[in-house]
Amino acid sequence: YIKNTNFDEYLIPTVKDMPEICPVIVENPDPHGPYGAKSIGEPTLELGAPAIANAVAQATGKRIRHLPLNLERVLLGHSLSKGGTKK
């Protein structure tokens, strides 16, 4: 159920709100990885930049296609992004 009806009163979850996590290590090698290695955390790192770029595009109407998304690129838009497109 919804405790907060708006973002002004939204309570940000803290570490105390997290459930206890019990990691389980399953030792079976991946036949496709080097020396049987598997990836573990890289997929979660790949989503941050595109999500922020989409938020900037929604807010400004300018699609910036080069990183980093610094203030100059956002304010000047196309001239520094070299190929950014308007929606």
PDB file of N, CA, C and O in Angstrom:
ATOM      1  N   TYR A   1       0.830  -1.162   0.000  1.00  0.00           N
ATOM      2  CA  TYR A   1       0.000   0.000   0.000  1.00  0.00           C
ATOM      3  C   TYR A   1       0.882   1.235   0.000  1.00  0.00           C
ATOM      4  O   TYR A   1       2.045   1.162   0.396  1.00  0.00           O
ATOM      5  N   ILE A   2       0.349   2.367  -0.437  1.00  0.00           N
ATOM      6  CA  ILE A   2       1.133   3.588  -0.597  1.00  0.00           C
ATOM      7  C   ILE A   2       1.125   4.389   0.700  1.00  0.00           C
ATOM      8  O   ILE A   2       0.066   4.781   1.191  1.00  0.00           O
ATOM      9  N   LYS A   3       2.321   4.630   1.252  1.00  0.00           N
ATOM     10  CA  LYS A   3       2.437   5.438   2.467  1.00  0.00           C
ATOM     11  C   LYS A   3       2.566   6.919   2.141  1.00  0.00           C
ATOM     12  O   LYS A   3       2.099   7.764   2.905  1.00  0.00           O
ATOM     13  N   ASN A   4       3.191   7.240   1.023  1.00  0.00           N
ATOM     14  CA  ASN A   4       3.417   8.631   0.655  1.00  0.00           C
ATOM     15  C   ASN A   4       2.642   8.948  -0.614  1.00  0.00           C
ATOM     16  O   ASN A   4       2.702   8.203  -1.592  1.00  0.00           O
ATOM     17  N   THR A   5       1.927  10.037  -0.591  1.00  0.00           N
ATOM     18  CA  THR A   5       1.133  10.416  -1.756  1.00  0.00           C
ATOM     19  C   THR A   5       1.860  11.385  -2.671  1.00  0.00           C
ATOM     20  O   THR A   5       1.398  11.639  -3.783  1.00  0.00           O
ATOM     21  N   ASN A   6       3.003  11.941  -2.224  1.00  0.00           N
ATOM     22  CA  ASN A   6       3.771  12.851  -3.068  1.00  0.00           C
ATOM     23  C   ASN A   6       5.247  12.775  -2.682  1.00  0.00           C
ATOM     24  O   ASN A   6       5.599  12.155  -1.678  1.00  0.00           O
ATOM     25  N   PHE A   7       6.105  13.404  -3.479  1.00  0.00           N
ATOM     26  CA  PHE A   7       7.540  13.348  -3.227  1.00  0.00           C
ATOM     27  C   PHE A   7       7.979  14.309  -2.125  1.00  0.00           C
ATOM     28  O   PHE A   7       9.093  14.181  -1.618  1.00  0.00           O
ATOM     29  N   ASP A   8       7.141  15.262  -1.743  1.00  0.00           N
ATOM     30  CA  ASP A   8       7.498  16.164  -0.648  1.00  0.00           C
ATOM     31  C   ASP A   8       7.577  15.423   0.681  1.00  0.00           C
ATOM     32  O   ASP A   8       8.393  15.761   1.539  1.00  0.00           O
ATOM     33  N   GLU A   9       6.735  14.422   0.847  1.00  0.00           N
ATOM     34  CA  GLU A   9       6.693  13.671   2.096  1.00  0.00           C
ATOM     35  C   GLU A   9       7.289  12.274   1.958  1.00  0.00           C
ATOM     36  O   GLU A   9       7.176  11.454   2.869  1.00  0.00           O
ATOM     37  N   TYR A  10       7.921  12.007   0.826  1.00  0.00           N
ATOM     38  CA  TYR A  10       8.461  10.674   0.561  1.00  0.00           C
ATOM     39  C   TYR A  10       9.590  10.356   1.528  1.00  0.00           C
ATOM     40  O   TYR A  10      10.515  11.152   1.687  1.00  0.00           O
ATOM     41  N   LEU A  11       9.522   9.229   2.156  1.00  0.00           N
ATOM     42  CA  LEU A  11      10.569   8.790   3.070  1.00  0.00           C
ATOM     43  C   LEU A  11      11.552   7.916   2.303  1.00  0.00           C
ATOM     44  O   LEU A  11      11.192   6.853   1.797  1.00  0.00           O
ATOM     45  N   ILE A  12      12.784   8.371   2.223  1.00  0.00           N
ATOM     46  CA  ILE A  12      13.801   7.631   1.487  1.00  0.00           C
ATOM     47  C   ILE A  12      14.227   6.426   2.317  1.00  0.00           C
ATOM     48  O   ILE A  12      14.586   6.584   3.484  1.00  0.00           O
ATOM     49  N   PRO A  13      14.195   5.223   1.741  1.00  0.00           N
ATOM     50  CA  PRO A  13      14.620   4.038   2.486  1.00  0.00           C
ATOM     51  C   PRO A  13      16.092   4.136   2.879  1.00  0.00           C
ATOM     52  O   PRO A  13      16.910   4.678   2.135  1.00  0.00           O
ATOM     53  N   THR A  14      16.411   3.615   4.033  1.00  0.00           N
ATOM     54  CA  THR A  14      17.792   3.599   4.508  1.00  0.00           C
ATOM     55  C   THR A  14      18.242   2.157   4.685  1.00  0.00           C
ATOM     56  O   THR A  14      17.501   1.220   4.385  1.00  0.00           O
ATOM     57  N   VAL A  15      19.452   1.994   5.170  1.00  0.00           N
ATOM     58  CA  VAL A  15      19.996   0.653   5.396  1.00  0.00           C
ATOM     59  C   VAL A  15      19.130  -0.111   6.393  1.00  0.00           C
ATOM     60  O   VAL A  15      18.991  -1.330   6.287  1.00  0.00           O
ATOM     61  N   LYS A  16      18.555   0.587   7.344  1.00  0.00           N
ATOM     62  CA  LYS A  16      17.717  -0.078   8.345  1.00  0.00           C
ATOM     63  C   LYS A  16      16.436  -0.651   7.737  1.00  0.00           C
ATOM     64  O   LYS A  16      15.819  -1.539   8.324  1.00  0.00           O
ATOM     65  N   ASP A  17      16.034  -0.152   6.572  1.00  0.00           N
ATOM     66  CA  ASP A  17      14.820  -0.631   5.912  1.00  0.00           C
ATOM     67  C   ASP A  17      15.064  -1.845   5.026  1.00  0.00           C
ATOM     68  O   ASP A  17      14.114  -2.470   4.554  1.00  0.00           O
ATOM     69  N   MET A  18      16.318  -2.178   4.799  1.00  0.00           N
ATOM     70  CA  MET A  18      16.663  -3.290   3.908  1.00  0.00           C
ATOM     71  C   MET A  18      16.526  -4.628   4.630  1.00  0.00           C
ATOM     72  O   MET A  18      16.843  -4.730   5.816  1.00  0.00           O
ATOM     73  N   PRO A  19      16.061  -5.643   3.928  1.00  0.00           N
ATOM     74  CA  PRO A  19      16.025  -6.970   4.547  1.00  0.00           C
ATOM     75  C   PRO A  19      17.437  -7.545   4.631  1.00  0.00           C
ATOM     76  O   PRO A  19      18.336  -7.115   3.910  1.00  0.00           O
ATOM     77  N   GLU A  20      17.617  -8.500   5.499  1.00  0.00           N
ATOM     78  CA  GLU A  20      18.911  -9.166   5.605  1.00  0.00           C
ATOM     79  C   GLU A  20      19.140  -9.996   4.340  1.00  0.00           C
ATOM     80  O   GLU A  20      18.250 -10.718   3.890  1.00  0.00           O
ATOM     81  N   ILE A  21      20.320  -9.886   3.786  1.00  0.00           N
ATOM     82  CA  ILE A  21      20.663 -10.614   2.568  1.00  0.00           C
ATOM     83  C   ILE A  21      21.688 -11.681   2.910  1.00  0.00           C
ATOM     84  O   ILE A  21      22.731 -11.390   3.495  1.00  0.00           O
ATOM     85  N   CYS A  22      21.386 -12.905   2.546  1.00  0.00           N
ATOM     86  CA  CYS A  22      22.307 -14.017   2.779  1.00  0.00           C
ATOM     87  C   CYS A  22      22.801 -14.519   1.431  1.00  0.00           C
ATOM     88  O   CYS A  22      22.117 -15.312   0.784  1.00  0.00           O
ATOM     89  N   PRO A  23      23.977 -14.073   0.995  1.00  0.00           N
ATOM     90  CA  PRO A  23      24.479 -14.519  -0.310  1.00  0.00           C
ATOM     91  C   PRO A  23      24.862 -15.993  -0.291  1.00  0.00           C
ATOM     92  O   PRO A  23      25.360 -16.513   0.708  1.00  0.00           O
ATOM     93  N   VAL A  24      24.623 -16.636  -1.396  1.00  0.00           N
ATOM     94  CA  VAL A  24      24.980 -18.041  -1.558  1.00  0.00           C
ATOM     95  C   VAL A  24      25.942 -18.142  -2.732  1.00  0.00           C
ATOM     96  O   VAL A  24      25.634 -17.694  -3.836  1.00  0.00           O
ATOM     97  N   ILE A  25      27.091 -18.722  -2.493  1.00  0.00           N
ATOM     98  CA  ILE A  25      28.079 -18.894  -3.556  1.00  0.00           C
ATOM     99  C   ILE A  25      27.946 -20.311  -4.104  1.00  0.00           C
ATOM    100  O   ILE A  25      28.129 -21.292  -3.383  1.00  0.00           O
ATOM    101  N   VAL A  26      27.628 -20.398  -5.379  1.00  0.00           N
ATOM    102  CA  VAL A  26      27.506 -21.685  -6.047  1.00  0.00           C
ATOM    103  C   VAL A  26      28.734 -21.849  -6.923  1.00  0.00           C
ATOM    104  O   VAL A  26      28.925 -21.109  -7.888  1.00  0.00           O
ATOM    105  N   GLU A  27      29.547 -22.805  -6.587  1.00  0.00           N
ATOM    106  CA  GLU A  27      30.813 -22.975  -7.299  1.00  0.00           C
ATOM    107  C   GLU A  27      30.667 -23.988  -8.428  1.00  0.00           C
ATOM    108  O   GLU A  27      30.967 -25.170  -8.261  1.00  0.00           O
ATOM    109  N   ASN A  28      30.210 -23.514  -9.563  1.00  0.00           N
ATOM    110  CA  ASN A  28      30.230 -24.319 -10.779  1.00  0.00           C
ATOM    111  C   ASN A  28      30.765 -23.425 -11.888  1.00  0.00           C
ATOM    112  O   ASN A  28      30.198 -22.365 -12.151  1.00  0.00           O
ATOM    113  N   PRO A  29      31.839 -23.831 -12.539  1.00  0.00           N
ATOM    114  CA  PRO A  29      32.482 -22.976 -13.533  1.00  0.00           C
ATOM    115  C   PRO A  29      31.626 -22.782 -14.781  1.00  0.00           C
ATOM    116  O   PRO A  29      30.869 -23.666 -15.181  1.00  0.00           O
ATOM    117  N   ASP A  30      31.765 -21.612 -15.380  1.00  0.00           N
ATOM    118  CA  ASP A  30      31.094 -21.302 -16.633  1.00  0.00           C
ATOM    119  C   ASP A  30      31.988 -21.778 -17.771  1.00  0.00           C
ATOM    120  O   ASP A  30      33.133 -21.335 -17.865  1.00  0.00           O
ATOM    121  N   PRO A  31      31.510 -22.655 -18.630  1.00  0.00           N
ATOM    122  CA  PRO A  31      32.369 -23.171 -19.701  1.00  0.00           C
ATOM    123  C   PRO A  31      32.758 -22.107 -20.729  1.00  0.00           C
ATOM    124  O   PRO A  31      33.710 -22.308 -21.484  1.00  0.00           O
ATOM    125  N   HIS A  32      32.038 -20.977 -20.772  1.00  0.00           N
ATOM    126  CA  HIS A  32      32.334 -19.938 -21.759  1.00  0.00           C
ATOM    127  C   HIS A  32      33.258 -18.846 -21.223  1.00  0.00           C
ATOM    128  O   HIS A  32      33.836 -18.096 -22.009  1.00  0.00           O
ATOM    129  N   GLY A  33      33.409 -18.742 -19.909  1.00  0.00           N
ATOM    130  CA  GLY A  33      34.240 -17.694 -19.320  1.00  0.00           C
ATOM    131  C   GLY A  33      35.697 -18.122 -19.230  1.00  0.00           C
ATOM    132  O   GLY A  33      35.994 -19.316 -19.203  1.00  0.00           O
ATOM    133  N   PRO A  34      36.617 -17.144 -19.184  1.00  0.00           N
ATOM    134  CA  PRO A  34      38.034 -17.493 -19.052  1.00  0.00           C
ATOM    135  C   PRO A  34      38.292 -18.161 -17.704  1.00  0.00           C
ATOM    136  O   PRO A  34      37.945 -17.611 -16.658  1.00  0.00           O
ATOM    137  N   TYR A  35      38.887 -19.321 -17.728  1.00  0.00           N
ATOM    138  CA  TYR A  35      39.169 -20.117 -16.523  1.00  0.00           C
ATOM    139  C   TYR A  35      37.906 -20.410 -15.725  1.00  0.00           C
ATOM    140  O   TYR A  35      37.967 -20.587 -14.508  1.00  0.00           O
ATOM    141  N   GLY A  36      36.765 -20.461 -16.400  1.00  0.00           N
ATOM    142  CA  GLY A  36      35.501 -20.769 -15.743  1.00  0.00           C
ATOM    143  C   GLY A  36      34.860 -19.592 -15.032  1.00  0.00           C
ATOM    144  O   GLY A  36      33.897 -19.777 -14.287  1.00  0.00           O
ATOM    145  N   ALA A  37      35.373 -18.374 -15.244  1.00  0.00           N
ATOM    146  CA  ALA A  37      34.863 -17.195 -14.539  1.00  0.00           C
ATOM    147  C   ALA A  37      33.492 -16.773 -15.062  1.00  0.00           C
ATOM    148  O   ALA A  37      33.139 -17.021 -16.215  1.00  0.00           O
ATOM    149  N   LYS A  38      32.733 -16.128 -14.176  1.00  0.00           N
ATOM    150  CA  LYS A  38      31.421 -15.586 -14.523  1.00  0.00           C
ATOM    151  C   LYS A  38      31.406 -14.100 -14.189  1.00  0.00           C
ATOM    152  O   LYS A  38      32.154 -13.638 -13.327  1.00  0.00           O
ATOM    153  N   SER A  39      30.549 -13.357 -14.880  1.00  0.00           N
ATOM    154  CA  SER A  39      30.380 -11.955 -14.490  1.00  0.00           C
ATOM    155  C   SER A  39      29.443 -11.908 -13.295  1.00  0.00           C
ATOM    156  O   SER A  39      28.632 -12.811 -13.089  1.00  0.00           O
ATOM    157  N   ILE A  40      29.563 -10.844 -12.512  1.00  0.00           N
ATOM    158  CA  ILE A  40      28.726 -10.785 -11.322  1.00  0.00           C
ATOM    159  C   ILE A  40      27.978  -9.465 -11.175  1.00  0.00           C
ATOM    160  O   ILE A  40      26.812  -9.467 -10.778  1.00  0.00           O
ATOM    161  N   GLY A  41      28.621  -8.334 -11.486  1.00  0.00           N
ATOM    162  CA  GLY A  41      27.956  -7.076 -11.224  1.00  0.00           C
ATOM    163  C   GLY A  41      27.943  -6.102 -12.377  1.00  0.00           C
ATOM    164  O   GLY A  41      27.359  -5.025 -12.260  1.00  0.00           O
ATOM    165  N   GLU A  42      28.560  -6.440 -13.472  1.00  0.00           N
ATOM    166  CA  GLU A  42      28.666  -5.494 -14.573  1.00  0.00           C
ATOM    167  C   GLU A  42      27.320  -5.099 -15.174  1.00  0.00           C
ATOM    168  O   GLU A  42      27.149  -3.925 -15.503  1.00  0.00           O
ATOM    169  N   PRO A  43      26.361  -5.996 -15.336  1.00  0.00           N
ATOM    170  CA  PRO A  43      25.095  -5.584 -15.956  1.00  0.00           C
ATOM    171  C   PRO A  43      24.386  -4.461 -15.207  1.00  0.00           C
ATOM    172  O   PRO A  43      23.712  -3.644 -15.833  1.00  0.00           O
ATOM    173  N   THR A  44      24.519  -4.399 -13.904  1.00  0.00           N
ATOM    174  CA  THR A  44      23.840  -3.333 -13.164  1.00  0.00           C
ATOM    175  C   THR A  44      24.510  -1.987 -13.368  1.00  0.00           C
ATOM    176  O   THR A  44      23.862  -0.955 -13.192  1.00  0.00           O
ATOM    177  N   LEU A  45      25.775  -1.962 -13.730  1.00  0.00           N
ATOM    178  CA  LEU A  45      26.488  -0.704 -13.942  1.00  0.00           C
ATOM    179  C   LEU A  45      26.169  -0.083 -15.292  1.00  0.00           C
ATOM    180  O   LEU A  45      26.371   1.117 -15.474  1.00  0.00           O
ATOM    181  N   GLU A  46      25.682  -0.860 -16.230  1.00  0.00           N
ATOM    182  CA  GLU A  46      25.470  -0.379 -17.591  1.00  0.00           C
ATOM    183  C   GLU A  46      24.198   0.452 -17.748  1.00  0.00           C
ATOM    184  O   GLU A  46      24.026   1.106 -18.777  1.00  0.00           O
ATOM    185  N   LEU A  47      23.329   0.445 -16.789  1.00  0.00           N
ATOM    186  CA  LEU A  47      22.020   1.075 -16.959  1.00  0.00           C
ATOM    187  C   LEU A  47      21.938   2.511 -16.465  1.00  0.00           C
ATOM    188  O   LEU A  47      21.006   3.228 -16.829  1.00  0.00           O
ATOM    189  N   GLY A  48      22.876   2.945 -15.657  1.00  0.00           N
ATOM    190  CA  GLY A  48      22.802   4.282 -15.069  1.00  0.00           C
ATOM    191  C   GLY A  48      22.906   5.405 -16.075  1.00  0.00           C
ATOM    192  O   GLY A  48      22.060   6.299 -16.087  1.00  0.00           O
ATOM    193  N   ALA A  49      23.924   5.382 -16.920  1.00  0.00           N
ATOM    194  CA  ALA A  49      24.140   6.472 -17.881  1.00  0.00           C
ATOM    195  C   ALA A  49      22.982   6.611 -18.873  1.00  0.00           C
ATOM    196  O   ALA A  49      22.535   7.734 -19.109  1.00  0.00           O
ATOM    197  N   PRO A  50      22.475   5.519 -19.467  1.00  0.00           N
ATOM    198  CA  PRO A  50      21.336   5.685 -20.374  1.00  0.00           C
ATOM    199  C   PRO A  50      20.078   6.213 -19.668  1.00  0.00           C
ATOM    200  O   PRO A  50      19.309   6.971 -20.259  1.00  0.00           O
ATOM    201  N   ALA A  51      19.871   5.819 -18.424  1.00  0.00           N
ATOM    202  CA  ALA A  51      18.703   6.308 -17.688  1.00  0.00           C
ATOM    203  C   ALA A  51      18.806   7.806 -17.444  1.00  0.00           C
ATOM    204  O   ALA A  51      17.822   8.533 -17.581  1.00  0.00           O
ATOM    205  N   ILE A  52      20.003   8.268 -17.080  1.00  0.00           N
ATOM    206  CA  ILE A  52      20.202   9.701 -16.857  1.00  0.00           C
ATOM    207  C   ILE A  52      20.081  10.463 -18.170  1.00  0.00           C
ATOM    208  O   ILE A  52      19.487  11.540 -18.209  1.00  0.00           O
ATOM    209  N   ALA A  53      20.644   9.909 -19.254  1.00  0.00           N
ATOM    210  CA  ALA A  53      20.548  10.560 -20.565  1.00  0.00           C
ATOM    211  C   ALA A  53      19.091  10.668 -21.011  1.00  0.00           C
ATOM    212  O   ALA A  53      18.696  11.685 -21.581  1.00  0.00           O
ATOM    213  N   ASN A  54      18.297   9.644 -20.760  1.00  0.00           N
ATOM    214  CA  ASN A  54      16.871   9.704 -21.102  1.00  0.00           C
ATOM    215  C   ASN A  54      16.140  10.741 -20.252  1.00  0.00           C
ATOM    216  O   ASN A  54      15.255  11.436 -20.750  1.00  0.00           O
ATOM    217  N   ALA A  55      16.503  10.849 -18.978  1.00  0.00           N
ATOM    218  CA  ALA A  55      15.881  11.850 -18.117  1.00  0.00           C
ATOM    219  C   ALA A  55      16.212  13.258 -18.602  1.00  0.00           C
ATOM    220  O   ALA A  55      15.346  14.133 -18.604  1.00  0.00           O
ATOM    221  N   VAL A  56      17.467  13.482 -19.016  1.00  0.00           N
ATOM    222  CA  VAL A  56      17.864  14.789 -19.546  1.00  0.00           C
ATOM    223  C   VAL A  56      17.100  15.081 -20.832  1.00  0.00           C
ATOM    224  O   VAL A  56      16.646  16.206 -21.042  1.00  0.00           O
ATOM    225  N   ALA A  57      16.955  14.076 -21.693  1.00  0.00           N
ATOM    226  CA  ALA A  57      16.223  14.264 -22.949  1.00  0.00           C
ATOM    227  C   ALA A  57      14.756  14.597 -22.685  1.00  0.00           C
ATOM    228  O   ALA A  57      14.181  15.451 -23.360  1.00  0.00           O
ATOM    229  N   GLN A  58      14.156  13.931 -21.714  1.00  0.00           N
ATOM    230  CA  GLN A  58      12.759  14.218 -21.375  1.00  0.00           C
ATOM    231  C   GLN A  58      12.599  15.621 -20.803  1.00  0.00           C
ATOM    232  O   GLN A  58      11.613  16.304 -21.080  1.00  0.00           O
ATOM    233  N   ALA A  59      13.581  16.048 -20.000  1.00  0.00           N
ATOM    234  CA  ALA A  59      13.484  17.353 -19.343  1.00  0.00           C
ATOM    235  C   ALA A  59      13.797  18.512 -20.282  1.00  0.00           C
ATOM    236  O   ALA A  59      13.196  19.580 -20.170  1.00  0.00           O
ATOM    237  N   THR A  60      14.735  18.308 -21.208  1.00  0.00           N
ATOM    238  CA  THR A  60      15.197  19.420 -22.042  1.00  0.00           C
ATOM    239  C   THR A  60      14.726  19.356 -23.481  1.00  0.00           C
ATOM    240  O   THR A  60      14.731  20.369 -24.180  1.00  0.00           O
ATOM    241  N   GLY A  61      14.320  18.181 -23.933  1.00  0.00           N
ATOM    242  CA  GLY A  61      13.959  18.014 -25.333  1.00  0.00           C
ATOM    243  C   GLY A  61      15.164  17.832 -26.231  1.00  0.00           C
ATOM    244  O   GLY A  61      15.020  17.793 -27.453  1.00  0.00           O
ATOM    245  N   LYS A  62      16.354  17.718 -25.653  1.00  0.00           N
ATOM    246  CA  LYS A  62      17.586  17.533 -26.425  1.00  0.00           C
ATOM    247  C   LYS A  62      18.157  16.154 -26.138  1.00  0.00           C
ATOM    248  O   LYS A  62      18.377  15.793 -24.982  1.00  0.00           O
ATOM    249  N   ARG A  63      18.394  15.395 -27.183  1.00  0.00           N
ATOM    250  CA  ARG A  63      18.992  14.069 -27.036  1.00  0.00           C
ATOM    251  C   ARG A  63      20.500  14.223 -27.172  1.00  0.00           C
ATOM    252  O   ARG A  63      20.994  14.543 -28.254  1.00  0.00           O
ATOM    253  N   ILE A  64      21.227  14.003 -26.101  1.00  0.00           N
ATOM    254  CA  ILE A  64      22.684  14.108 -26.108  1.00  0.00           C
ATOM    255  C   ILE A  64      23.236  12.692 -26.146  1.00  0.00           C
ATOM    256  O   ILE A  64      22.916  11.872 -25.285  1.00  0.00           O
ATOM    257  N   ARG A  65      24.062  12.406 -27.136  1.00  0.00           N
ATOM    258  CA  ARG A  65      24.502  11.041 -27.382  1.00  0.00           C
ATOM    259  C   ARG A  65      25.959  10.772 -27.030  1.00  0.00           C
ATOM    260  O   ARG A  65      26.502   9.730 -27.397  1.00  0.00           O
ATOM    261  N   HIS A  66      26.590  11.695 -26.328  1.00  0.00           N
ATOM    262  CA  HIS A  66      27.983  11.486 -25.933  1.00  0.00           C
ATOM    263  C   HIS A  66      28.139  11.764 -24.445  1.00  0.00           C
ATOM    264  O   HIS A  66      27.522  12.680 -23.902  1.00  0.00           O
ATOM    265  N   LEU A  67      28.967  10.967 -23.801  1.00  0.00           N
ATOM    266  CA  LEU A  67      29.246  11.158 -22.382  1.00  0.00           C
ATOM    267  C   LEU A  67      30.546  11.916 -22.221  1.00  0.00           C
ATOM    268  O   LEU A  67      31.378  11.872 -23.128  1.00  0.00           O
ATOM    269  N   PRO A  68      30.761  12.594 -21.137  1.00  0.00           N
ATOM    270  CA  PRO A  68      29.883  12.727 -19.978  1.00  0.00           C
ATOM    271  C   PRO A  68      28.787  13.757 -20.225  1.00  0.00           C
ATOM    272  O   PRO A  68      28.948  14.683 -21.019  1.00  0.00           O
ATOM    273  N   LEU A  69      27.687  13.577 -19.539  1.00  0.00           N
ATOM    274  CA  LEU A  69      26.588  14.541 -19.621  1.00  0.00           C
ATOM    275  C   LEU A  69      26.880  15.663 -18.629  1.00  0.00           C
ATOM    276  O   LEU A  69      26.295  15.716 -17.547  1.00  0.00           O
ATOM    277  N   ASN A  70      27.782  16.550 -19.003  1.00  0.00           N
ATOM    278  CA  ASN A  70      28.114  17.657 -18.110  1.00  0.00           C
ATOM    279  C   ASN A  70      27.207  18.851 -18.393  1.00  0.00           C
ATOM    280  O   ASN A  70      26.414  18.837 -19.333  1.00  0.00           O
ATOM    281  N   LEU A  71      27.338  19.872 -17.573  1.00  0.00           N
ATOM    282  CA  LEU A  71      26.467  21.035 -17.680  1.00  0.00           C
ATOM    283  C   LEU A  71      26.583  21.722 -19.033  1.00  0.00           C
ATOM    284  O   LEU A  71      25.578  22.157 -19.597  1.00  0.00           O
ATOM    285  N   GLU A  72      27.799  21.824 -19.558  1.00  0.00           N
ATOM    286  CA  GLU A  72      27.994  22.486 -20.846  1.00  0.00           C
ATOM    287  C   GLU A  72      27.252  21.762 -21.960  1.00  0.00           C
ATOM    288  O   GLU A  72      26.609  22.402 -22.792  1.00  0.00           O
ATOM    289  N   ARG A  73      27.335  20.444 -21.986  1.00  0.00           N
ATOM    290  CA  ARG A  73      26.636  19.685 -23.032  1.00  0.00           C
ATOM    291  C   ARG A  73      25.130  19.833 -22.904  1.00  0.00           C
ATOM    292  O   ARG A  73      24.424  19.956 -23.904  1.00  0.00           O
ATOM    293  N   VAL A  74      24.649  19.821 -21.689  1.00  0.00           N
ATOM    294  CA  VAL A  74      23.202  19.928 -21.496  1.00  0.00           C
ATOM    295  C   VAL A  74      22.713  21.320 -21.892  1.00  0.00           C
ATOM    296  O   VAL A  74      21.685  21.449 -22.556  1.00  0.00           O
ATOM    297  N   LEU A  75      23.440  22.360 -21.489  1.00  0.00           N
ATOM    298  CA  LEU A  75      23.002  23.724 -21.799  1.00  0.00           C
ATOM    299  C   LEU A  75      23.175  24.076 -23.267  1.00  0.00           C
ATOM    300  O   LEU A  75      22.303  24.711 -23.859  1.00  0.00           O
ATOM    301  N   LEU A  76      24.299  23.667 -23.865  1.00  0.00           N
ATOM    302  CA  LEU A  76      24.549  24.014 -25.257  1.00  0.00           C
ATOM    303  C   LEU A  76      23.976  22.995 -26.228  1.00  0.00           C
ATOM    304  O   LEU A  76      23.832  23.268 -27.419  1.00  0.00           O
ATOM    305  N   GLY A  77      23.653  21.828 -25.710  1.00  0.00           N
ATOM    306  CA  GLY A  77      22.987  20.820 -26.524  1.00  0.00           C
ATOM    307  C   GLY A  77      23.790  20.314 -27.687  1.00  0.00           C
ATOM    308  O   GLY A  77      24.781  19.608 -27.501  1.00  0.00           O
ATOM    309  N   HIS A  78      23.381  20.661 -28.878  1.00  0.00           N
ATOM    310  CA  HIS A  78      23.904  20.052 -30.090  1.00  0.00           C
ATOM    311  C   HIS A  78      25.345  20.418 -30.398  1.00  0.00           C
ATOM    312  O   HIS A  78      26.079  19.581 -30.925  1.00  0.00           O
ATOM    313  N   SER A  79      25.775  21.612 -30.097  1.00  0.00           N
ATOM    314  CA  SER A  79      27.104  22.037 -30.534  1.00  0.00           C
ATOM    315  C   SER A  79      28.212  21.231 -29.878  1.00  0.00           C
ATOM    316  O   SER A  79      29.237  20.976 -30.510  1.00  0.00           O
ATOM    317  N   LEU A  80      28.034  20.823 -28.629  1.00  0.00           N
ATOM    318  CA  LEU A  80      29.076  20.040 -27.974  1.00  0.00           C
ATOM    319  C   LEU A  80      28.822  18.541 -28.043  1.00  0.00           C
ATOM    320  O   LEU A  80      29.752  17.750 -27.882  1.00  0.00           O
ATOM    321  N   SER A  81      27.585  18.142 -28.277  1.00  0.00           N
ATOM    322  CA  SER A  81      27.314  16.706 -28.290  1.00  0.00           C
ATOM    323  C   SER A  81      27.649  16.075 -29.628  1.00  0.00           C
ATOM    324  O   SER A  81      27.685  14.849 -29.729  1.00  0.00           O
ATOM    325  N   LYS A  82      27.896  16.872 -30.659  1.00  0.00           N
ATOM    326  CA  LYS A  82      28.299  16.383 -31.983  1.00  0.00           C
ATOM    327  C   LYS A  82      27.344  15.320 -32.500  1.00  0.00           C
ATOM    328  O   LYS A  82      27.714  14.153 -32.624  1.00  0.00           O
ATOM    329  N   GLY A  83      26.157  15.710 -32.793  1.00  0.00           N
ATOM    330  CA  GLY A  83      25.224  14.765 -33.387  1.00  0.00           C
ATOM    331  C   GLY A  83      23.983  14.544 -32.559  1.00  0.00           C
ATOM    332  O   GLY A  83      23.175  13.677 -32.892  1.00  0.00           O
ATOM    333  N   GLY A  84      23.801  15.304 -31.481  1.00  0.00           N
ATOM    334  CA  GLY A  84      22.580  15.166 -30.714  1.00  0.00           C
ATOM    335  C   GLY A  84      21.386  15.542 -31.566  1.00  0.00           C
ATOM    336  O   GLY A  84      21.500  16.371 -32.470  1.00  0.00           O
ATOM    337  N   THR A  85      20.263  14.949 -31.289  1.00  0.00           N
ATOM    338  CA  THR A  85      19.073  15.234 -32.088  1.00  0.00           C
ATOM    339  C   THR A  85      17.979  15.771 -31.191  1.00  0.00           C
ATOM    340  O   THR A  85      17.911  15.427 -30.011  1.00  0.00           O
ATOM    341  N   LYS A  86      17.131  16.607 -31.740  1.00  0.00           N
ATOM    342  CA  LYS A  86      15.964  17.065 -30.999  1.00  0.00           C
ATOM    343  C   LYS A  86      14.868  16.037 -31.139  1.00  0.00           C
ATOM    344  O   LYS A  86      14.810  15.299 -32.122  1.00  0.00           O
ATOM    345  N   LYS A  87      14.023  15.998 -30.175  1.00  0.00           N
ATOM    346  CA  LYS A  87      12.888  15.077 -30.237  1.00  0.00           C
ATOM    347  C   LYS A  87      11.892  15.568 -31.242  1.00  0.00           C
ATOM    348  O   LYS A  87      10.858  14.933 -31.448  1.00  0.00           O
TER     349      LYS A  87
END
